[in-house]
Amino acid sequence: MVLDRVQRDALRQFVVADLAGVGDVAIVLEQGEVAEALRLRNQFEEDLRLLDLLGWQAVGDRDSYELAPSDEAVRVLGRLHARAAGLIARTVSEFPGADLNEAVRVAETCALMLRGA
């Protein structure tokens, strides 16, 4: 799977947005929801590993990024695709064009990559 810089940057932004919820682990753990805390931990670990592959910087410094197909990549891309598609479906008229464009780019990129995995 090969991403161009624009696709990479859009995916990175969605991953970083996902990571903003890392505090939820403590909340659900305090509520005694251990299984949910473990699920979130696994999700954030996958997000962090994807950042390792994509690079942590806000703007990519290469023209292309290669991601090896893996079960983990399929899980993360599937999750990001569902989020992007949901955002598009719910907010077409509510979000500024830049946010919608990024969501469309992520949905399209994930769909292409999932077909090739």
N, C-alpha and C positions, 0 to 999 in steps of 0.2 A: 504494500500500500504506500503510495507516494502522495504527499501533500505539497501544495505550493505554499508560499509564504502567507498569502491571504487566508487560506484554509487553516493553516497552522495557528495564525494569530486569533482567528475566531474560536477555534477549539480551545486554545489556551484561556481565552476570556471566560468561556463557559466552565472550564475546570476550576479556575480561580473563584468564580461565583459559587460553585459547589462547595469549595473549601471554606467559604464564609460560614457555613453551617457547622463547623467543627465543634463549636461550643455545645451543640445539641447532644453530643456524647455524654457530657457531664449531667445535662438535664435529665435525659432518659435513664441514666444510671442511678441518679438520686431518686427517681421515681420507681426504682426496682425493675426496670425493663432491660434486663441484662441482654436478652437476645437482640433487642433493637440497638442497644449500644454496640454490640459486636458487629451487627450488620453495618452500622454507620462507620465503625472503625475500618472495616474491610473496604467500604466504599472510598473512604478518604485515603487509605493506603494505595488503592488502585489509581486514584486521581494523582497522587504524588508521584507514583511510578510513571504515569503518562507525562507529567511535567518533566521528569528526568529525561524522557525521550524527546519531547518537543523543545525543551529549553525553558528556563524559568523567566527569562527576560520578557518584557511586555511585547516587544516587537522582534520578530524573527530576524536573524542575521544571515540566513541562507536562502537560496532560491527554492530549494526542495528539502523535504523531510521524509525519510523512509521509516515506516512503522512495520515491523514484522507482524504478520497475522498471528494472533494467539487467542485463547479463550478469554483471557483478561481484557485484551483490547476489544473483543467483541462485546463483552459485558459493559465496559465503559462507554464505548461508542453507542451501544444500544440505549443506555441510560441517557446520554447526552442527546441522542436523536429524539427520544421520547420527550425530553424537556424542551428542546427547540421546537418540535412539532406542536407541542401543547401551547407554548408561548405564542407561536404563530396563530394557532386556531383561536386562542382566547383574546388576543390583543391586537389584531390587525388594525383596528381603528383607534386604539388607545395609546400606542407607543410611538415615539418619534421614529422617523424612517431609519436612522442609523441603528437603533436597537433591533428593529424588525429585519433590516438587511443582515445583521450579524446572525440572528436566529435562523433566517433562511439559509445563510451560508453554512452554518453548523449542521442543520438538518440535511441539506444536500450532501455535504462532505461525509457525514456519518453514513447516510444511505449508500453512497457510492462505495465507501470502504467496507461496509457490512456485506454488500453484494460480492465484493472481491475476496472476502475472508474465507 
